[in-house]
Amino acid sequence: MRIYTRGGDEGKTSVIGGRRKKHDQRIIAYGSIDEVNSFVAKARHSVAQKK
């Protein structure tokens, strides 16, 4: 299923507090935290598999 809004994102994303530009430091920080969280989850899974 595809969903189209035909509005475009205008280089912005929605977060609590409104819309921010995608290169805003807050959005970059969210992405970095998400990547670290994924790495930690993968590492925990790998360790659990070796037990």
CHARMM internal coordinates of N, CA and C (Angstrom, degrees):
IC EDIT
DIST 1 N 1 CA 1.4354
DIST 1 CA 1 C 1.5303
ANGL 1 N 1 CA 1 C 108.50
DIST 1 C 2 N 1.2896
ANGL 1 CA 1 C 2 N 115.52
DIHE 1 N 1 CA 1 C 2 N 132.57
DIST 2 N 2 CA 1.4681
ANGL 1 C 2 N 2 CA 120.61
DIHE 1 CA 1 C 2 N 2 CA 177.69
DIST 2 CA 2 C 1.5156
ANGL 2 N 2 CA 2 C 109.62
DIHE 1 C 2 N 2 CA 2 C -112.12
DIST 2 C 3 N 1.3201
ANGL 2 CA 2 C 3 N 114.55
DIHE 2 N 2 CA 2 C 3 N 141.95
DIST 3 N 3 CA 1.4583
ANGL 2 C 3 N 3 CA 119.86
DIHE 2 CA 2 C 3 N 3 CA 178.56
DIST 3 CA 3 C 1.5277
ANGL 3 N 3 CA 3 C 107.81
DIHE 2 C 3 N 3 CA 3 C -123.63
DIST 3 C 4 N 1.2983
ANGL 3 CA 3 C 4 N 115.92
DIHE 3 N 3 CA 3 C 4 N 125.78
DIST 4 N 4 CA 1.4544
ANGL 3 C 4 N 4 CA 121.43
DIHE 3 CA 3 C 4 N 4 CA 178.23
DIST 4 CA 4 C 1.5216
ANGL 4 N 4 CA 4 C 109.19
DIHE 3 C 4 N 4 CA 4 C -120.72
DIST 4 C 5 N 1.3263
ANGL 4 CA 4 C 5 N 116.95
DIHE 4 N 4 CA 4 C 5 N 132.77
DIST 5 N 5 CA 1.4593
ANGL 4 C 5 N 5 CA 120.09
DIHE 4 CA 4 C 5 N 5 CA 177.50
DIST 5 CA 5 C 1.5212
ANGL 5 N 5 CA 5 C 111.05
DIHE 4 C 5 N 5 CA 5 C -100.63
DIST 5 C 6 N 1.3237
ANGL 5 CA 5 C 6 N 115.71
DIHE 5 N 5 CA 5 C 6 N -17.35
DIST 6 N 6 CA 1.4651
ANGL 5 C 6 N 6 CA 123.02
DIHE 5 CA 5 C 6 N 6 CA -178.26
DIST 6 CA 6 C 1.5197
ANGL 6 N 6 CA 6 C 112.99
DIHE 5 C 6 N 6 CA 6 C 60.15
DIST 6 C 7 N 1.3139
ANGL 6 CA 6 C 7 N 115.79
DIHE 6 N 6 CA 6 C 7 N 15.47
DIST 7 N 7 CA 1.4591
ANGL 6 C 7 N 7 CA 119.10
DIHE 6 CA 6 C 7 N 7 CA -179.84
DIST 7 CA 7 C 1.5096
ANGL 7 N 7 CA 7 C 113.28
DIHE 6 C 7 N 7 CA 7 C -98.08
DIST 7 C 8 N 1.3206
ANGL 7 CA 7 C 8 N 117.25
DIHE 7 N 7 CA 7 C 8 N -20.31
DIST 8 N 8 CA 1.4608
ANGL 7 C 8 N 8 CA 119.81
DIHE 7 CA 7 C 8 N 8 CA -175.66
DIST 8 CA 8 C 1.5143
ANGL 8 N 8 CA 8 C 110.22
DIHE 7 C 8 N 8 CA 8 C 70.19
DIST 8 C 9 N 1.2962
ANGL 8 CA 8 C 9 N 117.41
DIHE 8 N 8 CA 8 C 9 N 162.31
DIST 9 N 9 CA 1.4666
ANGL 8 C 9 N 9 CA 118.93
DIHE 8 CA 8 C 9 N 9 CA -178.29
DIST 9 CA 9 C 1.5198
ANGL 9 N 9 CA 9 C 112.34
DIHE 8 C 9 N 9 CA 9 C -101.47
DIST 9 C 10 N 1.3204
ANGL 9 CA 9 C 10 N 117.71
DIHE 9 N 9 CA 9 C 10 N -8.73
DIST 10 N 10 CA 1.4713
ANGL 9 C 10 N 10 CA 122.67
DIHE 9 CA 9 C 10 N 10 CA 178.66
DIST 10 CA 10 C 1.5229
ANGL 10 N 10 CA 10 C 112.76
DIHE 9 C 10 N 10 CA 10 C 52.56
DIST 10 C 11 N 1.3387
ANGL 10 CA 10 C 11 N 117.06
DIHE 10 N 10 CA 10 C 11 N 26.35
DIST 11 N 11 CA 1.4593
ANGL 10 C 11 N 11 CA 120.62
DIHE 10 CA 10 C 11 N 11 CA 179.03
DIST 11 CA 11 C 1.5113
ANGL 11 N 11 CA 11 C 113.73
DIHE 10 C 11 N 11 CA 11 C 74.06
DIST 11 C 12 N 1.3328
ANGL 11 CA 11 C 12 N 116.75
DIHE 11 N 11 CA 11 C 12 N 18.38
DIST 12 N 12 CA 1.4551
ANGL 11 C 12 N 12 CA 120.98
DIHE 11 CA 11 C 12 N 12 CA -178.45
DIST 12 CA 12 C 1.5177
ANGL 12 N 12 CA 12 C 110.50
DIHE 11 C 12 N 12 CA 12 C -124.95
DIST 12 C 13 N 1.3202
ANGL 12 CA 12 C 13 N 115.74
DIHE 12 N 12 CA 12 C 13 N 160.28
DIST 13 N 13 CA 1.4508
ANGL 12 C 13 N 13 CA 122.31
DIHE 12 CA 12 C 13 N 13 CA 176.78
DIST 13 CA 13 C 1.5206
ANGL 13 N 13 CA 13 C 109.01
DIHE 12 C 13 N 13 CA 13 C -134.07
DIST 13 C 14 N 1.3153
ANGL 13 CA 13 C 14 N 116.31
DIHE 13 N 13 CA 13 C 14 N 152.81
DIST 14 N 14 CA 1.4648
ANGL 13 C 14 N 14 CA 120.52
DIHE 13 CA 13 C 14 N 14 CA -178.70
DIST 14 CA 14 C 1.5216
ANGL 14 N 14 CA 14 C 110.60
DIHE 13 C 14 N 14 CA 14 C -91.91
DIST 14 C 15 N 1.3132
ANGL 14 CA 14 C 15 N 115.81
DIHE 14 N 14 CA 14 C 15 N 132.95
DIST 15 N 15 CA 1.4628
ANGL 14 C 15 N 15 CA 123.41
DIHE 14 CA 14 C 15 N 15 CA 175.49
DIST 15 CA 15 C 1.5280
ANGL 15 N 15 CA 15 C 107.21
DIHE 14 C 15 N 15 CA 15 C -138.86
DIST 15 C 16 N 1.3348
ANGL 15 CA 15 C 16 N 115.25
DIHE 15 N 15 CA 15 C 16 N 169.28
DIST 16 N 16 CA 1.4609
ANGL 15 C 16 N 16 CA 118.12
DIHE 15 CA 15 C 16 N 16 CA 175.65
DIST 16 CA 16 C 1.5326
ANGL 16 N 16 CA 16 C 107.62
DIHE 15 C 16 N 16 CA 16 C -59.43
DIST 16 C 17 N 1.2716
ANGL 16 CA 16 C 17 N 116.02
DIHE 16 N 16 CA 16 C 17 N 126.31
DIST 17 N 17 CA 1.4590
ANGL 16 C 17 N 17 CA 119.91
DIHE 16 CA 16 C 17 N 17 CA -178.51
DIST 17 CA 17 C 1.5191
ANGL 17 N 17 CA 17 C 112.69
DIHE 16 C 17 N 17 CA 17 C 105.89
DIST 17 C 18 N 1.3335
ANGL 17 CA 17 C 18 N 117.43
DIHE 17 N 17 CA 17 C 18 N -1.92
DIST 18 N 18 CA 1.4563
ANGL 17 C 18 N 18 CA 119.75
DIHE 17 CA 17 C 18 N 18 CA 177.10
DIST 18 CA 18 C 1.5129
ANGL 18 N 18 CA 18 C 113.90
DIHE 17 C 18 N 18 CA 18 C 124.05
DIST 18 C 19 N 1.3244
ANGL 18 CA 18 C 19 N 114.89
DIHE 18 N 18 CA 18 C 19 N -157.43
DIST 19 N 19 CA 1.4583
ANGL 18 C 19 N 19 CA 120.75
DIHE 18 CA 18 C 19 N 19 CA -179.70
DIST 19 CA 19 C 1.5191
ANGL 19 N 19 CA 19 C 109.19
DIHE 18 C 19 N 19 CA 19 C -104.48
DIST 19 C 20 N 1.3276
ANGL 19 CA 19 C 20 N 115.32
DIHE 19 N 19 CA 19 C 20 N 140.26
DIST 20 N 20 CA 1.4627
ANGL 19 C 20 N 20 CA 121.99
DIHE 19 CA 19 C 20 N 20 CA -179.83
DIST 20 CA 20 C 1.5221
ANGL 20 N 20 CA 20 C 109.65
DIHE 19 C 20 N 20 CA 20 C -127.30
DIST 20 C 21 N 1.3167
ANGL 20 CA 20 C 21 N 116.11
DIHE 20 N 20 CA 20 C 21 N 153.03
DIST 21 N 21 CA 1.4607
ANGL 20 C 21 N 21 CA 120.11
DIHE 20 CA 20 C 21 N 21 CA 173.81
DIST 21 CA 21 C 1.5142
ANGL 21 N 21 CA 21 C 108.60
DIHE 20 C 21 N 21 CA 21 C -66.80
DIST 21 C 22 N 1.3172
ANGL 21 CA 21 C 22 N 116.73
DIHE 21 N 21 CA 21 C 22 N 146.45
DIST 22 N 22 CA 1.4665
ANGL 21 C 22 N 22 CA 120.69
DIHE 21 CA 21 C 22 N 22 CA -175.88
DIST 22 CA 22 C 1.5267
ANGL 22 N 22 CA 22 C 112.85
DIHE 21 C 22 N 22 CA 22 C -66.46
DIST 22 C 23 N 1.3145
ANGL 22 CA 22 C 23 N 118.29
DIHE 22 N 22 CA 22 C 23 N -19.10
DIST 23 N 23 CA 1.4725
ANGL 22 C 23 N 23 CA 120.08
DIHE 22 CA 22 C 23 N 23 CA 177.53
DIST 23 CA 23 C 1.5289
ANGL 23 N 23 CA 23 C 111.86
DIHE 22 C 23 N 23 CA 23 C -98.25
DIST 23 C 24 N 1.3327
ANGL 23 CA 23 C 24 N 117.62
DIHE 23 N 23 CA 23 C 24 N 10.96
DIST 24 N 24 CA 1.4650
ANGL 23 C 24 N 24 CA 122.79
DIHE 23 CA 23 C 24 N 24 CA 175.78
DIST 24 CA 24 C 1.5323
ANGL 24 N 24 CA 24 C 109.25
DIHE 23 C 24 N 24 CA 24 C -62.84
DIST 24 C 25 N 1.3168
ANGL 24 CA 24 C 25 N 117.16
DIHE 24 N 24 CA 24 C 25 N 142.86
DIST 25 N 25 CA 1.4712
ANGL 24 C 25 N 25 CA 121.79
DIHE 24 CA 24 C 25 N 25 CA -177.71
DIST 25 CA 25 C 1.5316
ANGL 25 N 25 CA 25 C 112.00
DIHE 24 C 25 N 25 CA 25 C -58.26
DIST 25 C 26 N 1.3237
ANGL 25 CA 25 C 26 N 116.88
DIHE 25 N 25 CA 25 C 26 N -34.35
DIST 26 N 26 CA 1.4671
ANGL 25 C 26 N 26 CA 120.45
DIHE 25 CA 25 C 26 N 26 CA 179.07
DIST 26 CA 26 C 1.5308
ANGL 26 N 26 CA 26 C 110.92
DIHE 25 C 26 N 26 CA 26 C -64.40
DIST 26 C 27 N 1.3137
ANGL 26 CA 26 C 27 N 117.32
DIHE 26 N 26 CA 26 C 27 N -41.88
DIST 27 N 27 CA 1.4607
ANGL 26 C 27 N 27 CA 121.56
DIHE 26 CA 26 C 27 N 27 CA -179.75
DIST 27 CA 27 C 1.5282
ANGL 27 N 27 CA 27 C 110.16
DIHE 26 C 27 N 27 CA 27 C -69.37
DIST 27 C 28 N 1.3086
ANGL 27 CA 27 C 28 N 116.87
DIHE 27 N 27 CA 27 C 28 N -40.27
DIST 28 N 28 CA 1.4674
ANGL 27 C 28 N 28 CA 121.07
DIHE 27 CA 27 C 28 N 28 CA 176.90
DIST 28 CA 28 C 1.5288
ANGL 28 N 28 CA 28 C 109.69
DIHE 27 C 28 N 28 CA 28 C -61.51
DIST 28 C 29 N 1.3283
ANGL 28 CA 28 C 29 N 117.11
DIHE 28 N 28 CA 28 C 29 N -41.65
DIST 29 N 29 CA 1.4726
ANGL 28 C 29 N 29 CA 121.22
DIHE 28 CA 28 C 29 N 29 CA 178.38
DIST 29 CA 29 C 1.5277
ANGL 29 N 29 CA 29 C 110.41
DIHE 28 C 29 N 29 CA 29 C -62.76
DIST 29 C 30 N 1.3355
ANGL 29 CA 29 C 30 N 117.44
DIHE 29 N 29 CA 29 C 30 N -42.90
DIST 30 N 30 CA 1.4660
ANGL 29 C 30 N 30 CA 120.31
DIHE 29 CA 29 C 30 N 30 CA 177.85
DIST 30 CA 30 C 1.5244
ANGL 30 N 30 CA 30 C 110.62
DIHE 29 C 30 N 30 CA 30 C -58.01
DIST 30 C 31 N 1.3251
ANGL 30 CA 30 C 31 N 116.84
DIHE 30 N 30 CA 30 C 31 N -43.73
DIST 31 N 31 CA 1.4583
ANGL 30 C 31 N 31 CA 120.68
DIHE 30 CA 30 C 31 N 31 CA 179.71
DIST 31 CA 31 C 1.5177
ANGL 31 N 31 CA 31 C 112.01
DIHE 30 C 31 N 31 CA 31 C -64.67
DIST 31 C 32 N 1.3187
ANGL 31 CA 31 C 32 N 116.62
DIHE 31 N 31 CA 31 C 32 N -40.95
DIST 32 N 32 CA 1.4638
ANGL 31 C 32 N 32 CA 120.59
DIHE 31 CA 31 C 32 N 32 CA 179.09
DIST 32 CA 32 C 1.5258
ANGL 32 N 32 CA 32 C 111.42
DIHE 31 C 32 N 32 CA 32 C -64.47
DIST 32 C 33 N 1.3181
ANGL 32 CA 32 C 33 N 116.48
DIHE 32 N 32 CA 32 C 33 N -42.43
DIST 33 N 33 CA 1.4658
ANGL 32 C 33 N 33 CA 120.53
DIHE 32 CA 32 C 33 N 33 CA 178.44
DIST 33 CA 33 C 1.5278
ANGL 33 N 33 CA 33 C 109.71
DIHE 32 C 33 N 33 CA 33 C -64.27
DIST 33 C 34 N 1.3067
ANGL 33 CA 33 C 34 N 117.31
DIHE 33 N 33 CA 33 C 34 N -39.63
DIST 34 N 34 CA 1.4626
ANGL 33 C 34 N 34 CA 121.04
DIHE 33 CA 33 C 34 N 34 CA 178.71
DIST 34 CA 34 C 1.5263
ANGL 34 N 34 CA 34 C 110.91
DIHE 33 C 34 N 34 CA 34 C -62.41
DIST 34 C 35 N 1.3267
ANGL 34 CA 34 C 35 N 117.03
DIHE 34 N 34 CA 34 C 35 N -41.51
DIST 35 N 35 CA 1.4625
ANGL 34 C 35 N 35 CA 120.78
DIHE 34 CA 34 C 35 N 35 CA 178.63
DIST 35 CA 35 C 1.5267
ANGL 35 N 35 CA 35 C 111.24
DIHE 34 C 35 N 35 CA 35 C -64.72
DIST 35 C 36 N 1.3291
ANGL 35 CA 35 C 36 N 118.01
DIHE 35 N 35 CA 35 C 36 N -43.64
DIST 36 N 36 CA 1.4705
ANGL 35 C 36 N 36 CA 121.43
DIHE 35 CA 35 C 36 N 36 CA 178.19
DIST 36 CA 36 C 1.5224
ANGL 36 N 36 CA 36 C 109.94
DIHE 35 C 36 N 36 CA 36 C -62.23
DIST 36 C 37 N 1.3221
ANGL 36 CA 36 C 37 N 117.21
DIHE 36 N 36 CA 36 C 37 N -43.23
DIST 37 N 37 CA 1.4517
ANGL 36 C 37 N 37 CA 121.78
DIHE 36 CA 36 C 37 N 37 CA 179.07
DIST 37 CA 37 C 1.5371
ANGL 37 N 37 CA 37 C 110.95
DIHE 36 C 37 N 37 CA 37 C -59.64
DIST 37 C 38 N 1.3214
ANGL 37 CA 37 C 38 N 116.86
DIHE 37 N 37 CA 37 C 38 N -42.19
DIST 38 N 38 CA 1.4630
ANGL 37 C 38 N 38 CA 120.74
DIHE 37 CA 37 C 38 N 38 CA 177.99
DIST 38 CA 38 C 1.5230
ANGL 38 N 38 CA 38 C 111.35
DIHE 37 C 38 N 38 CA 38 C -63.97
DIST 38 C 39 N 1.3289
ANGL 38 CA 38 C 39 N 116.35
DIHE 38 N 38 CA 38 C 39 N -42.62
DIST 39 N 39 CA 1.4604
ANGL 38 C 39 N 39 CA 120.71
DIHE 38 CA 38 C 39 N 39 CA 179.32
DIST 39 CA 39 C 1.5244
ANGL 39 N 39 CA 39 C 110.66
DIHE 38 C 39 N 39 CA 39 C -62.10
DIST 39 C 40 N 1.3375
ANGL 39 CA 39 C 40 N 117.22
DIHE 39 N 39 CA 39 C 40 N -44.70
DIST 40 N 40 CA 1.4632
ANGL 39 C 40 N 40 CA 121.32
DIHE 39 CA 39 C 40 N 40 CA -179.71
DIST 40 CA 40 C 1.5321
ANGL 40 N 40 CA 40 C 110.41
DIHE 39 C 40 N 40 CA 40 C -62.87
DIST 40 C 41 N 1.3230
ANGL 40 CA 40 C 41 N 116.92
DIHE 40 N 40 CA 40 C 41 N -42.83
DIST 41 N 41 CA 1.4653
ANGL 40 C 41 N 41 CA 120.65
DIHE 40 CA 40 C 41 N 41 CA 179.15
DIST 41 CA 41 C 1.5227
ANGL 41 N 41 CA 41 C 111.04
DIHE 40 C 41 N 41 CA 41 C -62.47
DIST 41 C 42 N 1.3252
ANGL 41 CA 41 C 42 N 116.91
DIHE 41 N 41 CA 41 C 42 N -42.18
DIST 42 N 42 CA 1.4670
ANGL 41 C 42 N 42 CA 120.60
DIHE 41 CA 41 C 42 N 42 CA 178.78
DIST 42 CA 42 C 1.5286
ANGL 42 N 42 CA 42 C 110.72
DIHE 41 C 42 N 42 CA 42 C -65.55
DIST 42 C 43 N 1.3145
ANGL 42 CA 42 C 43 N 116.90
DIHE 42 N 42 CA 42 C 43 N -40.91
DIST 43 N 43 CA 1.4696
ANGL 42 C 43 N 43 CA 120.89
DIHE 42 CA 42 C 43 N 43 CA 178.91
DIST 43 CA 43 C 1.5261
ANGL 43 N 43 CA 43 C 110.39
DIHE 42 C 43 N 43 CA 43 C -64.16
DIST 43 C 44 N 1.3363
ANGL 43 CA 43 C 44 N 117.43
DIHE 43 N 43 CA 43 C 44 N -44.13
DIST 44 N 44 CA 1.4678
ANGL 43 C 44 N 44 CA 120.72
DIHE 43 CA 43 C 44 N 44 CA 178.92
DIST 44 CA 44 C 1.5285
ANGL 44 N 44 CA 44 C 110.66
DIHE 43 C 44 N 44 CA 44 C -61.75
DIST 44 C 45 N 1.3099
ANGL 44 CA 44 C 45 N 116.47
DIHE 44 N 44 CA 44 C 45 N -40.97
DIST 45 N 45 CA 1.4613
ANGL 44 C 45 N 45 CA 120.53
DIHE 44 CA 44 C 45 N 45 CA 179.30
DIST 45 CA 45 C 1.5273
ANGL 45 N 45 CA 45 C 110.45
DIHE 44 C 45 N 45 CA 45 C -64.31
DIST 45 C 46 N 1.3202
ANGL 45 CA 45 C 46 N 116.20
DIHE 45 N 45 CA 45 C 46 N -42.48
DIST 46 N 46 CA 1.4638
ANGL 45 C 46 N 46 CA 121.01
DIHE 45 CA 45 C 46 N 46 CA 179.79
DIST 46 CA 46 C 1.5335
ANGL 46 N 46 CA 46 C 111.23
DIHE 45 C 46 N 46 CA 46 C -62.17
DIST 46 C 47 N 1.3217
ANGL 46 CA 46 C 47 N 116.18
DIHE 46 N 46 CA 46 C 47 N -43.32
DIST 47 N 47 CA 1.4616
ANGL 46 C 47 N 47 CA 120.71
DIHE 46 CA 46 C 47 N 47 CA 178.98
DIST 47 CA 47 C 1.5178
ANGL 47 N 47 CA 47 C 110.25
DIHE 46 C 47 N 47 CA 47 C -64.73
DIST 47 C 48 N 1.3248
ANGL 47 CA 47 C 48 N 117.58
DIHE 47 N 47 CA 47 C 48 N -42.59
DIST 48 N 48 CA 1.4694
ANGL 47 C 48 N 48 CA 121.87
DIHE 47 CA 47 C 48 N 48 CA -179.68
DIST 48 CA 48 C 1.5260
ANGL 48 N 48 CA 48 C 111.39
DIHE 47 C 48 N 48 CA 48 C -62.98
DIST 48 C 49 N 1.3219
ANGL 48 CA 48 C 49 N 117.27
DIHE 48 N 48 CA 48 C 49 N -33.41
DIST 49 N 49 CA 1.4589
ANGL 48 C 49 N 49 CA 121.25
DIHE 48 CA 48 C 49 N 49 CA -179.50
DIST 49 CA 49 C 1.5205
ANGL 49 N 49 CA 49 C 111.59
DIHE 48 C 49 N 49 CA 49 C -70.70
DIST 49 C 50 N 1.3270
ANGL 49 CA 49 C 50 N 117.56
DIHE 49 N 49 CA 49 C 50 N -26.14
DIST 50 N 50 CA 1.4679
ANGL 49 C 50 N 50 CA 121.21
DIHE 49 CA 49 C 50 N 50 CA -178.51
DIST 50 CA 50 C 1.5116
ANGL 50 N 50 CA 50 C 113.38
DIHE 49 C 50 N 50 CA 50 C -82.55
DIST 50 C 51 N 1.3232
ANGL 50 CA 50 C 51 N 118.01
DIHE 50 N 50 CA 50 C 51 N -10.39
DIST 51 N 51 CA 1.4855
ANGL 50 C 51 N 51 CA 121.23
DIHE 50 CA 50 C 51 N 51 CA -178.87
DIST 51 CA 51 C 1.5055
ANGL 51 N 51 CA 51 C 110.96
DIHE 50 C 51 N 51 CA 51 C -80.82
END
COOR INIT
IC SEED 1 N 1 CA 1 C
IC BUILD
